[in-house]
Amino acid sequence: MMVEDAPKSRSPVKDTSPHFPVFPEFKNASYLERYDLLCQKLVQEQLYTTAGLITSKRSAASNGEFSEMSAMTGLKTFVAALAGHVAAEAARLG
């Protein structure tokens, strides 16, 4: 997943949910932090094998610069897991 690195995506989000309680770790977290936490939870609860989250400023469209929120959701971790799946499938098909 890629999210724009902008002031609004880094600012804390209001915790107003009329229907469901907000998880404590999401309280006062920015959108970027919430996305990172979501990706980590999906992997930790074994709903996803891996999940990647990168951020990039709009001005980086010409040079491709990006940042990662955490090692667990970083591009290297995601690509390594994907490569492992590809290798396993290639070996299976033989």
Stockholm file with secondary structure:
# STOCKHOLM 1.0

chainA/1-94         MMVEDAPKSRSPVKDTSPHFPVFPEFKNASYLERYDLLCQKLVQEQLYTTAGLITSKRSAASNGEFSEMSAMTGLKTFVAALAGHVAAEAARLG
#=GR chainA/1-94 SS CEEECCHHHHSBCCCCCSSSCCCGGGTTCBHHHHHHHHHHHHHHTTSSSCCCCEEECGGGGTTCCCEESCSTTSHHHHHHHHHHHHHHHHHHHC
#=GC SS_cons        CEEECCHHHHSBCCCCCSSSCCCGGGTTCBHHHHHHHHHHHHHHTTSSSCCCCEEECGGGGTTCCCEESCSTTSHHHHHHHHHHHHHHHHHHHC
//
